[in-house]
Amino acid sequence: MTPALIQRNPYRGVPERAFVRVRLLDTKGMERDLELLADTGNPCAIIVGRNDTAFMAPIPGYSVWSNFGALTAGWLQVVIPEIGFDQQVLGYASDEVVSAAQESDPDFGGLIGLPLLRMMQYGGDSDSFWIRPAGK
Amino acid sequence: MITEHHRSPDEIAYRNLKPTIDRTYSKGRFIAIHNQQVVGDAATLPELLAKLAAEGLNSKECLAVQSGVDYPEFAYILLSGAKT
């Protein structure tokens, strides 16, 4: 039997938050693993810290203004090995947003928002939040 | 306080070009804009970067978008600590 492709993460932080583990890849093959607070109300696919702009491709994306100020836009290669996800995604950088996420848990490295979550299946129960490959 | 966002000339051009881009290219195709014009397209971002390089264009001076995708102009992020 083929094992189910799923990433399941128990809620974490104070207050408890849903999160997703992703890997960023740069054009030279460098990797960075991040735990991102899942925020389905967020219209940005992914928001990371300014240090992680090093993982953005060398071409700008369409930037966005927010209630946290300007967010730098750039293209990130986002990989989630457990569910076979590997796509170029328009992401944003803001240390202020990351700091706010870290108020719940200092290990959070950013946010994952609805545009990226809807590229897969997602859901949760009383104990954990999960993601699966997009349905066919 | 929320103030007006400064947009690059290529970002402003993209707003006007978007309907044409969405009609012309398949959804998800990567498009490069430079000097307020479409200068390249490709199925993937690495292919687009290679095309721009082959044409002698500096990708850092271009804008990359995907056809058929709507990008937010403003994002209200519901976390504490916002500096509104």
Backbone of each chain as ProteinMPNN parsed JSONL, in Angstrom:
{"seq_chain_A": "MTPALIQRNPYRGVPERAFVRVRLLDTKGMERDLELLADTGNPCAIIVGRNDTAFMAPIPGYSVWSNFGALTAGWLQVVIPEIGFDQQVLGYASDEVVSAAQESDPDFGGLIGLPLLRMMQYGGDSDSFWIRPAGK", "coords_chain_A": {"N_chain_A": [[0.839, -1.191, 0.0], [0.543, 2.234, -0.831], [2.048, 4.793, 1.049], [0.273, 7.492, 2.611], [0.534, 10.794, 1.353], [1.351, 13.274, 3.337], [1.697, 16.065, 5.538], [1.766, 16.55, 8.872], [1.235, 18.607, 11.616], [1.386, 19.179, 15.047], [-0.45, 21.683, 16.825], [1.154, 24.708, 17.918], [2.783, 26.955, 20.197], [1.965, 30.034, 21.972], [-0.702, 32.06, 21.899], [-1.861, 28.776, 20.814], [-0.934, 27.823, 17.533], [-1.517, 27.02, 14.074], [0.829, 25.496, 11.878], [3.186, 25.174, 9.112], [5.772, 23.243, 7.662], [8.325, 24.198, 5.535], [10.666, 24.169, 2.785], [13.101, 26.302, 1.507], [14.733, 26.866, -1.568], [17.655, 28.05, -3.128], [19.047, 29.452, -6.197], [21.49, 28.246, -6.371], [21.286, 25.907, -5.108], [21.325, 25.979, -2.357], [19.784, 25.38, 0.805], [17.023, 26.117, 2.993], [15.271, 25.492, 5.854], [12.078, 26.192, 7.099], [9.638, 27.027, 9.567], [6.386, 27.907, 9.238], [3.872, 30.043, 10.287], [0.508, 29.258, 9.822], [-1.854, 31.057, 8.082], [-4.844, 31.554, 7.02], [-6.222, 33.821, 6.425], [-4.529, 35.533, 5.265], [-3.538, 37.383, 2.48], [-1.13, 37.067, 1.171], [1.131, 34.795, -0.301], [3.413, 33.756, 0.985], [5.408, 34.885, 3.649], [8.522, 35.916, 4.674], [11.53, 36.441, 6.664], [13.764, 39.286, 6.296], [16.376, 38.423, 5.973], [16.058, 36.139, 4.524], [15.661, 36.939, 1.962], [17.766, 36.365, 0.427], [17.222, 33.987, -0.729], [15.555, 34.568, -2.741], [14.752, 34.684, -6.227], [16.746, 36.296, -8.8], [15.066, 38.458, -9.782], [12.658, 40.94, -9.58], [9.373, 40.802, -7.996], [5.816, 41.6, -8.009], [5.225, 44.076, -5.789], [3.85, 44.671, -2.469], [1.835, 46.66, -0.318], [1.278, 46.928, 3.189], [-0.423, 46.612, 6.402], [1.721, 46.379, 8.012], [3.596, 47.844, 6.817], [5.733, 48.352, 3.902], [6.158, 45.462, 1.885], [8.754, 43.587, 0.694], [8.923, 42.097, -2.474], [9.484, 38.934, -3.999], [10.617, 36.069, -5.914], [10.277, 32.833, -4.749], [11.571, 29.543, -4.464], [9.687, 27.053, -3.352], [9.644, 24.18, -1.45], [8.069, 21.247, -0.359], [8.796, 18.423, 0.833], [7.413, 16.152, 1.874], [4.905, 16.077, 0.692], [5.378, 16.24, -1.941], [5.547, 18.76, -3.101], [6.689, 21.416, -5.109], [7.381, 24.398, -6.154], [7.663, 27.6, -7.841], [7.032, 30.502, -6.132], [5.435, 33.599, -5.526], [6.756, 35.484, -3.084], [7.153, 37.362, -0.008], [8.994, 39.724, 1.998], [9.445, 40.606, 5.353], [10.596, 41.744, 8.323], [9.117, 42.716, 10.402], [6.615, 41.439, 10.246], [7.428, 38.796, 10.656], [8.419, 39.014, 13.254], [6.042, 39.511, 14.633], [4.723, 37.075, 14.249], [6.43, 35.508, 15.716], [5.793, 36.159, 18.251], [4.005, 34.297, 19.11], [5.428, 31.886, 18.862], [8.843, 31.544, 19.082], [10.225, 30.11, 17.17], [8.947, 30.29, 14.768], [9.347, 31.152, 11.4], [8.095, 32.842, 9.704], [5.174, 33.501, 7.692], [2.6, 31.506, 6.178], [0.288, 31.937, 3.682], [-3.083, 32.178, 2.292], [-2.947, 32.069, -0.664], [-0.853, 30.247, -1.149], [-1.512, 28.034, 0.446], [-3.825, 27.182, -0.804], [-2.868, 25.925, -2.987], [-2.559, 23.388, -2.353], [-4.038, 20.707, -0.415], [-5.547, 21.461, 2.693], [-6.082, 21.286, 6.238], [-7.486, 20.614, 9.507], [-7.637, 19.271, 12.901], [-8.628, 18.681, 16.291], [-6.121, 18.429, 17.354], [-4.031, 18.864, 15.516], [-2.658, 20.388, 12.507], [-2.841, 19.881, 9.03], [-1.397, 19.204, 5.791], [-1.877, 18.228, 2.379], [-1.171, 16.825, -0.901], [-2.41, 18.712, -3.739], [-5.769, 18.132, -4.786], [-6.879, 16.089, -7.501]], "CA_chain_A": [[0.0, 0.0, 0.0], [1.313, 3.474, -0.892], [1.784, 5.636, 2.208], [-0.387, 8.765, 2.301], [1.41, 11.961, 1.339], [0.76, 14.234, 4.278], [2.531, 16.654, 6.589], [0.853, 16.85, 9.986], [1.981, 19.306, 12.661], [0.594, 19.573, 16.219], [-0.48, 23.135, 17.061], [2.283, 25.094, 18.758], [2.893, 28.351, 20.554], [1.028, 30.637, 22.921], [-1.677, 30.973, 21.817], [-1.514, 27.72, 19.868], [-1.085, 28.205, 16.125], [-1.227, 26.035, 13.029], [2.015, 25.862, 11.105], [3.609, 24.289, 8.024], [7.22, 23.228, 7.454], [8.685, 24.304, 4.119], [12.096, 24.324, 2.475], [13.42, 27.227, 0.424], [15.945, 26.525, -2.326], [18.102, 29.139, -3.998], [19.446, 28.987, -7.527], [22.732, 27.482, -6.275], [21.01, 24.666, -4.403], [21.326, 26.155, -0.9], [18.476, 25.08, 1.382], [16.701, 26.696, 4.308], [14.009, 24.962, 6.357], [11.345, 27.181, 7.888], [8.306, 26.714, 10.079], [5.6, 29.099, 8.918], [2.538, 30.115, 10.877], [-0.517, 29.177, 8.779], [-2.825, 32.144, 8.242], [-5.703, 31.504, 5.827], [-6.733, 35.157, 6.144], [-3.432, 36.335, 4.723], [-3.562, 37.337, 1.017], [0.22, 36.849, 0.632], [1.412, 33.356, -0.306], [4.434, 33.426, 1.982], [6.164, 36.045, 4.132], [9.71, 35.466, 5.404], [12.354, 37.537, 7.157], [14.574, 39.934, 5.264], [17.572, 37.604, 5.72], [15.739, 35.087, 3.562], [15.582, 37.459, 0.586], [18.87, 35.726, -0.306], [16.666, 32.833, -1.448], [14.684, 35.035, -3.821], [15.36, 34.694, -7.557], [17.249, 37.644, -9.119], [14.13, 39.257, -10.573], [11.615, 41.377, -8.637], [7.954, 40.515, -8.193], [4.9, 42.727, -7.778], [5.295, 44.306, -4.348], [2.566, 44.939, -1.813], [1.851, 47.464, 0.909], [0.479, 46.248, 4.206], [-0.517, 47.306, 7.681], [3.049, 46.292, 8.617], [4.497, 48.606, 5.964], [6.016, 47.774, 2.59], [6.705, 44.107, 1.869], [9.589, 43.325, -0.48], [8.407, 40.932, -3.203], [10.453, 38.174, -4.781], [10.2, 34.703, -6.251], [10.9, 31.803, -3.921], [11.294, 28.143, -4.774], [9.185, 26.457, -2.116], [9.588, 22.718, -1.538], [7.542, 20.521, 0.805], [9.077, 17.074, 0.336], [6.451, 15.118, 2.309], [3.716, 16.032, -0.171], [5.814, 16.362, -3.326], [5.29, 20.12, -3.592], [7.907, 22.112, -5.527], [6.927, 25.435, -7.086], [8.086, 28.987, -7.683], [5.917, 31.217, -5.515], [5.744, 34.99, -5.204], [6.804, 35.661, -1.64], [7.411, 38.716, 0.49], [9.891, 39.747, 3.146], [9.185, 41.64, 6.353], [10.994, 41.353, 9.677], [8.042, 43.082, 11.335], [5.62, 40.363, 10.223], [8.031, 37.618, 11.29], [8.459, 39.28, 14.704], [4.688, 39.344, 15.159], [4.46, 35.626, 14.296], [7.267, 34.93, 16.766], [5.179, 36.392, 19.565], [3.381, 33.02, 19.481], [6.493, 30.885, 19.017], [10.06, 32.146, 18.501], [10.764, 29.305, 16.07], [8.288, 30.587, 13.499], [10.199, 31.96, 10.518], [7.276, 33.63, 8.785], [3.76, 33.154, 7.517], [2.125, 30.934, 4.922], [-1.056, 32.468, 3.51], [-4.066, 31.442, 1.491], [-2.564, 31.739, -2.051], [-0.003, 29.052, -1.182], [-2.245, 26.906, 1.031], [-4.823, 26.664, -1.742], [-2.18, 25.127, -4.006], [-2.547, 22.019, -1.812], [-5.175, 20.554, 0.482], [-5.16, 21.719, 4.073], [-7.172, 21.124, 7.194], [-7.021, 20.384, 10.866], [-8.566, 18.717, 13.878], [-8.396, 19.278, 17.608], [-4.725, 18.284, 17.765], [-2.984, 19.199, 14.548], [-2.958, 20.974, 11.203], [-2.2, 19.018, 8.04], [-1.46, 19.544, 4.365], [-1.759, 17.105, 1.454], [-1.079, 17.311, -2.286], [-3.65, 19.214, -4.32], [-6.63, 17.101, -5.355], [-6.95, 16.08, -8.971]], "C_chain_A": [[0.884, 1.256, 0.0], [1.011, 4.339, 0.331], [1.163, 6.967, 1.781], [0.64, 9.89, 2.328], [0.758, 13.028, 2.208], [1.854, 14.808, 5.171], [1.581, 17.097, 7.695], [1.679, 17.466, 11.122], [1.059, 19.655, 13.83], [0.641, 21.1, 16.396], [0.615, 23.496, 18.059], [2.242, 26.577, 19.061], [1.869, 28.782, 21.575], [0.574, 31.973, 22.336], [-1.261, 29.955, 20.754], [-1.851, 28.138, 18.436], [-0.85, 26.995, 15.222], [0.035, 26.47, 12.289], [2.34, 24.78, 10.083], [5.128, 24.373, 7.921], [7.503, 23.244, 5.961], [10.201, 24.4, 3.985], [12.226, 25.327, 1.331], [14.704, 26.752, -0.252], [16.367, 27.749, -3.116], [18.647, 28.563, -5.302], [20.735, 28.171, -7.503], [22.536, 26.188, -5.49], [21.089, 24.764, -2.888], [19.902, 25.945, -0.389], [18.286, 25.811, 2.706], [15.338, 26.163, 4.706], [13.362, 25.982, 7.285], [10.045, 26.583, 8.397], [7.49, 27.999, 9.974], [4.229, 29.013, 9.56], [1.502, 30.135, 9.752], [-1.622, 30.193, 9.064], [-3.686, 32.206, 6.984], [-6.317, 32.865, 5.501], [-5.713, 36.067, 5.494], [-3.421, 36.237, 3.188], [-2.188, 37.184, 0.369], [0.56, 35.36, 0.75], [2.371, 32.962, 0.812], [5.162, 34.714, 2.361], [7.304, 35.51, 4.994], [10.478, 36.69, 5.89], [13.257, 38.094, 6.068], [15.868, 39.154, 4.975], [17.316, 36.561, 4.641], [15.505, 35.627, 2.15], [16.738, 36.894, -0.252], [18.369, 34.532, -1.117], [15.742, 33.26, -2.587], [15.446, 35.041, -5.146], [15.754, 36.127, -7.925], [16.349, 38.393, -10.111], [12.981, 39.656, -9.641], [10.233, 40.857, -9.01], [7.131, 41.741, -7.857], [4.764, 42.938, -6.264], [3.921, 44.661, -3.777], [2.81, 45.808, -0.584], [0.961, 46.773, 1.911], [0.365, 47.102, 5.453], [0.755, 47.154, 8.506], [4.06, 47.123, 7.818], [4.722, 47.898, 4.641], [6.599, 46.372, 2.747], [7.492, 43.928, 0.572], [9.107, 42.04, -1.159], [9.509, 40.246, -3.988], [10.005, 36.736, -4.946], [11.001, 33.687, -5.467], [10.577, 30.419, -4.47], [10.957, 27.449, -3.464], [9.015, 24.953, -2.334], [9.014, 22.171, -0.231], [7.669, 19.043, 0.448], [8.003, 16.048, 0.679], [5.248, 14.994, 1.386], [4.077, 16.243, -1.647], [5.565, 17.73, -3.929], [6.616, 20.795, -3.922], [7.51, 23.146, -6.573], [7.584, 26.774, -6.784], [6.867, 29.785, -7.212], [6.342, 32.654, -5.259], [5.635, 35.169, -3.693], [7.181, 37.088, -1.281], [8.314, 38.619, 1.711], [9.532, 40.902, 4.064], [9.603, 41.114, 7.716], [9.893, 41.661, 10.68], [6.975, 41.991, 11.402], [6.166, 39.121, 10.927], [8.074, 37.813, 12.808], [7.086, 39.078, 15.332], [4.324, 37.86, 15.252], [5.227, 34.989, 15.451], [6.771, 35.265, 18.164], [4.46, 35.129, 20.046], [4.424, 31.939, 19.729], [7.752, 31.428, 18.339], [10.663, 31.353, 17.359], [10.065, 29.569, 14.747], [9.166, 31.523, 12.671], [9.423, 32.78, 9.527], [5.856, 33.127, 8.746], [3.558, 32.434, 6.195], [0.654, 31.328, 4.814], [-1.892, 31.682, 2.521], [-3.595, 31.128, 0.065], [-1.682, 30.5, -2.163], [-0.756, 27.842, -0.624], [-3.25, 26.321, 0.041], [-4.193, 25.939, -2.929], [-2.041, 23.676, -3.546], [-3.859, 21.843, -1.066], [-4.691, 20.845, 1.898], [-6.365, 21.544, 4.98], [-6.61, 20.864, 8.577], [-8.07, 19.699, 11.715], [-8.194, 19.313, 15.23], [-6.924, 19.271, 18.001], [-3.709, 18.87, 16.803], [-3.56, 19.798, 13.275], [-2.22, 20.136, 10.167], [-2.315, 19.627, 6.646], [-1.262, 18.269, 3.569], [-1.577, 17.654, 0.05], [-2.434, 17.802, -2.773], [-4.453, 18.063, -4.915], [-6.659, 17.199, -6.857], [-8.382, 16.305, -9.402]], "O_chain_A": [[1.86, 1.328, 0.746], [-0.156, 4.596, 0.627], [1.489, 7.501, 0.721], [1.502, 9.941, 3.205], [-0.265, 13.607, 1.842], [2.815, 14.12, 5.515], [0.697, 17.924, 7.471], [2.697, 16.909, 11.533], [0.059, 20.347, 13.64], [1.671, 21.723, 16.14], [0.962, 22.701, 18.932], [1.724, 27.365, 18.27], [1.014, 28.0, 21.991], [1.36, 32.919, 22.275], [-0.418, 30.239, 19.903], [-2.901, 28.721, 18.168], [-0.095, 26.081, 15.555], [0.277, 27.662, 12.099], [1.859, 23.649, 10.161], [5.705, 25.45, 8.074], [6.989, 22.413, 5.212], [10.913, 24.675, 4.95], [11.544, 25.213, 0.313], [15.638, 26.296, 0.408], [15.525, 28.418, -3.714], [18.701, 27.347, -5.485], [21.055, 27.485, -8.474], [23.494, 25.459, -5.235], [20.94, 23.757, -2.196], [18.933, 26.289, -1.067], [19.241, 26.086, 3.433], [14.358, 26.356, 3.987], [14.022, 26.56, 8.148], [9.432, 25.74, 7.741], [7.849, 29.033, 10.538], [3.514, 28.026, 9.393], [1.607, 30.943, 8.829], [-2.236, 30.19, 10.131], [-3.305, 32.836, 5.997], [-6.873, 33.046, 4.418], [-5.996, 37.23, 5.207], [-3.31, 35.138, 2.645], [-2.087, 37.173, -0.858], [0.304, 34.741, 1.784], [2.165, 31.962, 1.499], [5.49, 35.53, 1.499], [7.076, 34.743, 5.929], [10.126, 37.826, 5.573], [13.485, 37.449, 5.044], [16.395, 39.217, 3.864], [18.234, 36.148, 3.933], [15.185, 34.862, 1.241], [16.7, 36.936, -1.481], [19.015, 34.114, -2.078], [15.209, 32.418, -3.31], [16.634, 35.362, -5.187], [15.158, 37.077, -7.416], [16.811, 38.891, -11.138], [12.396, 38.796, -8.983], [9.959, 40.522, -10.162], [7.663, 42.783, -7.474], [4.248, 42.075, -5.554], [2.968, 44.915, -4.514], [3.836, 45.706, 0.089], [-0.002, 46.105, 1.536], [0.971, 48.169, 5.554], [0.863, 47.735, 9.585], [5.254, 47.101, 8.12], [4.0, 46.963, 4.294], [7.425, 46.125, 3.625], [6.949, 44.101, -0.519], [8.909, 41.02, -0.5], [10.367, 40.906, -4.574], [9.136, 36.247, -4.224], [12.232, 33.673, -5.507], [9.45, 30.154, -4.889], [11.807, 27.278, -2.59], [8.34, 24.513, -3.265], [9.419, 22.578, 0.859], [6.768, 18.47, -0.163], [7.709, 15.167, -0.13], [4.637, 13.929, 1.302], [3.198, 16.405, -2.492], [5.391, 17.85, -5.141], [7.554, 20.757, -3.126], [7.324, 22.811, -7.742], [7.999, 27.053, -5.659], [5.804, 29.737, -7.832], [7.468, 32.907, -4.83], [4.561, 35.024, -3.109], [7.488, 37.906, -2.148], [8.393, 37.581, 2.368], [9.34, 42.032, 3.615], [9.028, 40.145, 8.211], [9.743, 40.963, 11.683], [6.489, 41.658, 12.483], [5.458, 38.475, 11.699], [7.796, 36.879, 13.561], [6.976, 38.539, 16.433], [3.692, 37.434, 16.219], [4.745, 34.053, 16.088], [7.267, 34.72, 19.151], [4.322, 34.913, 21.25], [4.32, 31.17, 20.685], [7.727, 31.738, 17.148], [11.526, 31.863, 16.645], [10.538, 29.12, 13.703], [9.66, 32.538, 13.162], [10.001, 33.356, 8.605], [5.397, 32.422, 9.645], [4.249, 32.708, 5.214], [-0.131, 31.087, 5.731], [-1.463, 30.659, 1.987], [-3.819, 30.008, -0.396], [-1.751, 29.779, -3.158], [-0.646, 26.742, -1.167], [-3.5, 25.115, 0.042], [-4.903, 25.4, -3.779], [-1.479, 22.84, -4.254], [-4.705, 22.738, -1.081], [-3.561, 20.514, 2.256], [-7.512, 21.641, 4.545], [-5.397, 20.895, 8.783], [-9.227, 19.56, 11.319], [-7.517, 20.339, 15.294], [-6.517, 20.025, 18.885], [-2.644, 19.323, 17.222], [-4.759, 19.726, 13.005], [-1.085, 19.723, 10.405], [-3.196, 20.439, 6.365], [-0.577, 17.346, 4.01], [-1.808, 18.842, -0.174], [-3.476, 17.366, -2.285], [-3.884, 17.13, -5.481], [-6.483, 18.279, -7.421], [-8.668, 16.334, -10.599]]}, "seq_chain_B": "MITEHHRSPDEIAYRNLKPTIDRTYSKGRFIAIHNQQVVGDAATLPELLAKLAAEGLNSKECLAVQSGVDYPEFAYILLSGAKT", "coords_chain_B": {"N_chain_B": [[0.75, 54.63, 10.489], [-0.948, 54.321, 7.428], [0.369, 54.795, 4.314], [0.602, 55.943, 0.861], [1.759, 53.516, -1.428], [4.86, 53.384, -3.042], [5.268, 52.692, -6.38], [7.108, 50.913, -8.881], [7.961, 51.958, -12.262], [7.589, 49.741, -13.993], [5.864, 48.143, -12.49], [3.605, 49.763, -12.429], [3.075, 49.815, -15.155], [2.438, 47.137, -15.492], [-0.108, 46.931, -14.36], [-1.678, 48.074, -16.378], [-1.049, 46.411, -18.497], [-1.951, 43.945, -17.723], [-4.622, 42.854, -18.454], [-4.211, 42.263, -21.19], [-2.005, 40.544, -21.038], [-3.161, 38.41, -19.61], [-4.999, 37.526, -21.479], [-3.401, 36.744, -23.579], [-1.444, 34.883, -22.811], [-1.079, 31.567, -21.443], [-2.521, 30.495, -18.329], [-0.507, 30.954, -15.503], [1.895, 31.13, -16.807], [5.176, 32.496, -16.935], [6.045, 35.893, -17.094], [8.054, 38.532, -18.278], [8.615, 41.955, -17.632], [9.915, 44.954, -18.848], [11.101, 48.253, -19.017], [8.465, 49.068, -19.226], [7.269, 47.271, -20.977], [6.342, 44.031, -22.261], [8.891, 41.71, -22.305], [9.609, 39.11, -22.453], [8.713, 35.623, -22.131], [8.008, 32.53, -20.459], [7.787, 29.051, -19.538], [8.717, 28.414, -17.039], [10.307, 29.986, -14.196], [13.205, 29.816, -14.064], [13.707, 29.333, -16.812], [12.79, 31.716, -17.891], [14.587, 33.542, -16.761], [16.916, 32.665, -18.011], [16.322, 33.271, -20.681], [16.175, 36.079, -20.579], [18.789, 36.689, -19.883], [20.089, 35.741, -22.155], [19.272, 37.603, -23.957], [20.607, 39.757, -23.135], [19.584, 41.255, -21.073], [19.313, 42.711, -17.847], [18.122, 40.933, -15.274], [17.439, 41.874, -12.771], [16.525, 44.357, -13.215], [14.098, 44.031, -14.286], [10.607, 43.017, -14.161], [8.889, 40.272, -12.859], [5.995, 38.432, -13.485], [3.081, 36.311, -13.198], [0.948, 35.034, -15.659], [-2.567, 35.447, -15.523], [-2.786, 35.518, -12.799], [-3.811, 37.1, -9.837], [-2.465, 39.67, -8.016], [-2.163, 40.912, -4.679], [-2.854, 44.339, -3.936], [-2.813, 45.552, -1.544], [-2.203, 44.303, 1.667], [-3.825, 43.175, 4.445], [-2.749, 42.137, 7.41], [-3.542, 39.967, 9.881], [-2.228, 40.005, 12.505], [-0.955, 40.545, 15.808], [0.807, 43.53, 16.756], [1.0, 45.045, 14.479], [1.836, 48.056, 12.715], [-0.145, 50.017, 12.293]], "CA_chain_B": [[-0.153, 55.226, 9.517], [-0.823, 53.718, 6.112], [0.581, 55.803, 3.272], [0.569, 55.382, -0.486], [2.9, 52.692, -1.772], [5.552, 53.803, -4.255], [5.392, 51.577, -7.326], [8.071, 51.125, -9.966], [7.298, 52.139, -13.569], [7.163, 48.451, -14.541], [4.679, 47.697, -11.747], [2.473, 50.567, -12.92], [2.782, 49.322, -16.504], [1.803, 45.82, -15.372], [-1.552, 47.122, -14.137], [-2.308, 48.316, -17.686], [-0.788, 45.282, -19.394], [-2.491, 42.683, -17.18], [-5.687, 42.233, -19.256], [-3.622, 41.713, -22.418], [-1.18, 39.388, -20.644], [-4.038, 37.292, -19.24], [-5.637, 37.024, -22.706], [-2.402, 36.268, -24.546], [-0.627, 33.761, -22.316], [-1.792, 30.584, -20.618], [-2.445, 30.793, -16.897], [0.678, 30.469, -14.805], [3.133, 31.364, -17.561], [5.973, 33.591, -16.371], [6.178, 37.015, -18.022], [8.991, 39.575, -17.833], [8.314, 43.313, -18.09], [11.072, 45.846, -18.729], [10.78, 49.51, -19.703], [6.998, 49.102, -19.37], [6.835, 46.391, -22.061], [6.644, 42.61, -22.114], [10.143, 41.423, -23.024], [9.869, 37.682, -22.511], [7.797, 34.725, -21.425], [8.528, 31.168, -20.374], [6.967, 28.17, -18.699], [9.249, 28.414, -15.668], [11.121, 31.167, -13.886], [14.591, 29.636, -14.539], [13.741, 29.521, -18.27], [12.632, 33.146, -18.152], [15.86, 34.188, -16.423], [17.879, 32.313, -19.064], [15.964, 34.05, -21.874], [16.564, 37.48, -20.368], [20.255, 36.743, -19.949], [20.485, 35.55, -23.556], [18.978, 38.841, -24.679], [21.439, 40.81, -22.57], [18.831, 42.071, -20.125], [19.578, 42.496, -16.426], [16.837, 40.507, -14.702], [17.118, 42.676, -11.58], [15.87, 45.592, -13.679], [12.816, 43.625, -14.875], [9.563, 42.587, -13.225], [8.324, 38.979, -13.255], [4.628, 38.156, -13.03], [2.488, 35.131, -13.828], [-0.31, 35.298, -16.352], [-3.786, 34.928, -14.909], [-2.713, 35.547, -11.338], [-4.112, 38.412, -9.257], [-1.623, 39.958, -6.864], [-2.777, 41.925, -3.823], [-2.276, 45.685, -3.888], [-2.66, 45.839, -0.123], [-2.44, 43.121, 2.496], [-4.079, 43.425, 5.878], [-2.279, 40.924, 8.08], [-4.237, 39.976, 11.168], [-1.379, 39.618, 13.617], [-0.702, 41.654, 16.711], [2.076, 44.193, 16.497], [0.987, 45.852, 13.265], [2.114, 49.467, 13.028], [-1.132, 50.907, 11.684]], "C_chain_B": [[0.099, 54.609, 8.14], [-0.701, 54.825, 5.07], [0.599, 55.128, 1.91], [1.876, 54.658, -0.797], [3.527, 53.213, -3.066], [5.745, 52.595, -5.161], [6.39, 51.937, -8.421], [7.307, 51.341, -11.27], [6.819, 50.817, -14.166], [5.951, 47.892, -13.801], [3.443, 48.458, -12.208], [2.083, 50.094, -14.324], [2.054, 47.984, -16.449], [0.296, 45.945, -15.158], [-2.28, 47.302, -15.472], [-2.158, 47.112, -18.618], [-1.513, 44.011, -18.969], [-3.624, 42.087, -18.022], [-5.143, 41.593, -20.538], [-2.783, 40.472, -22.107], [-2.076, 38.182, -20.367], [-4.741, 36.689, -20.461], [-4.638, 36.291, -23.605], [-1.699, 34.985, -24.104], [-1.459, 32.828, -21.443], [-1.557, 30.886, -19.134], [-1.2, 30.16, -16.278], [1.984, 30.695, -15.541], [3.851, 32.581, -16.987], [6.261, 34.636, -17.459], [7.18, 38.009, -17.44], [8.597, 40.904, -18.456], [9.548, 44.171, -17.829], [10.783, 47.085, -19.568], [9.308, 49.559, -20.12], [6.48, 48.266, -20.541], [7.139, 44.933, -21.712], [7.88, 42.301, -22.953], [10.452, 39.932, -23.069], [8.815, 36.89, -21.779], [8.384, 33.322, -21.456], [7.643, 30.354, -19.443], [7.423, 28.175, -17.245], [10.093, 29.668, -15.449], [12.584, 30.984, -14.315], [14.716, 29.822, -16.062], [13.631, 31.002, -18.623], [13.942, 33.889, -17.874], [16.908, 33.898, -17.499], [17.6, 33.105, -20.341], [16.42, 35.499, -21.749], [18.081, 37.631, -20.483], [20.728, 36.625, -21.391], [20.252, 36.813, -24.378], [19.745, 40.033, -24.099], [20.716, 41.73, -21.602], [19.212, 41.704, -18.695], [18.254, 42.167, -15.745], [16.448, 41.347, -13.485], [16.439, 43.992, -11.946], [14.537, 45.288, -14.355], [11.822, 43.32, -13.756], [9.031, 41.256, -13.742], [6.939, 38.818, -12.644], [4.187, 36.842, -13.672], [1.164, 35.512, -14.45], [-1.48, 34.692, -15.577], [-3.793, 34.915, -13.401], [-2.99, 36.972, -10.859], [-3.255, 38.617, -8.011], [-2.282, 41.026, -6.002], [-2.06, 43.267, -3.954], [-1.961, 46.05, -2.436], [-2.985, 44.577, 0.658], [-2.692, 43.56, 3.925], [-3.784, 42.131, 6.608], [-2.753, 40.954, 9.527], [-3.362, 39.397, 12.275], [-1.26, 40.809, 14.553], [0.613, 42.314, 16.322], [2.107, 45.013, 15.234], [1.144, 47.318, 13.607], [1.147, 50.395, 12.315], [-1.279, 52.127, 12.555]], "O_chain_B": [[1.249, 54.405, 7.749], [-1.573, 55.687, 4.965], [0.611, 53.901, 1.811], [2.96, 55.138, -0.465], [2.833, 53.454, -4.054], [6.322, 51.589, -4.747], [6.505, 53.092, -8.832], [6.142, 50.957, -11.379], [5.755, 50.772, -14.782], [5.102, 47.241, -14.408], [2.368, 47.879, -12.362], [0.898, 49.986, -14.64], [1.162, 47.723, -17.256], [-0.482, 45.163, -15.705], [-3.363, 46.754, -15.674], [-3.04, 46.834, -19.431], [-1.674, 43.095, -19.774], [-3.587, 40.886, -18.289], [-5.571, 40.504, -20.92], [-2.846, 39.475, -22.826], [-1.798, 37.074, -20.823], [-5.044, 35.496, -20.483], [-4.993, 35.338, -24.3], [-1.398, 34.115, -24.921], [-2.416, 33.249, -20.792], [-0.534, 31.452, -18.749], [-0.892, 28.991, -16.507], [3.06, 30.483, -14.982], [3.22, 33.566, -16.603], [6.662, 34.308, -18.575], [7.153, 38.293, -16.243], [8.284, 40.981, -19.644], [10.144, 44.128, -16.753], [10.282, 46.985, -20.688], [8.962, 50.022, -21.206], [5.385, 48.514, -21.045], [8.073, 44.643, -20.964], [7.921, 42.588, -24.149], [11.453, 39.528, -23.662], [8.11, 37.414, -20.916], [9.15, 32.971, -22.353], [6.858, 30.899, -18.667], [6.623, 27.967, -16.332], [10.529, 30.318, -16.399], [13.162, 31.911, -14.881], [15.695, 30.391, -16.545], [14.296, 31.481, -19.542], [14.353, 34.752, -18.649], [17.695, 34.775, -17.857], [18.531, 33.558, -21.008], [16.977, 36.073, -22.685], [18.584, 38.573, -21.096], [21.655, 37.321, -21.804], [20.942, 37.062, -25.366], [19.552, 41.173, -24.522], [21.168, 42.844, -21.336], [19.409, 40.532, -18.374], [17.37, 43.018, -15.649], [15.262, 41.513, -13.2], [15.852, 44.657, -11.093], [13.915, 46.18, -14.931], [12.156, 43.362, -12.572], [8.751, 41.122, -14.933], [6.738, 39.038, -11.45], [4.845, 36.33, -14.578], [0.358, 36.222, -13.848], [-1.393, 33.583, -15.05], [-4.705, 34.363, -12.786], [-2.462, 37.934, -11.417], [-3.317, 37.828, -7.068], [-2.898, 41.952, -6.532], [-0.836, 43.329, -4.066], [-0.991, 46.749, -2.142], [-3.938, 43.867, 0.336], [-1.865, 44.237, 4.535], [-4.495, 41.141, 6.44], [-2.407, 41.854, 10.292], [-3.728, 38.405, 12.906], [-1.442, 41.953, 14.136], [1.436, 41.711, 15.632], [3.129, 45.626, 14.927], [0.661, 47.784, 14.64], [1.548, 51.434, 11.791], [-2.064, 53.021, 12.237]]}, "name": "protein", "num_of_chains": 2, "seq": "MTPALIQRNPYRGVPERAFVRVRLLDTKGMERDLELLADTGNPCAIIVGRNDTAFMAPIPGYSVWSNFGALTAGWLQVVIPEIGFDQQVLGYASDEVVSAAQESDPDFGGLIGLPLLRMMQYGGDSDSFWIRPAGKMITEHHRSPDEIAYRNLKPTIDRTYSKGRFIAIHNQQVVGDAATLPELLAKLAAEGLNSKECLAVQSGVDYPEFAYILLSGAKT"}
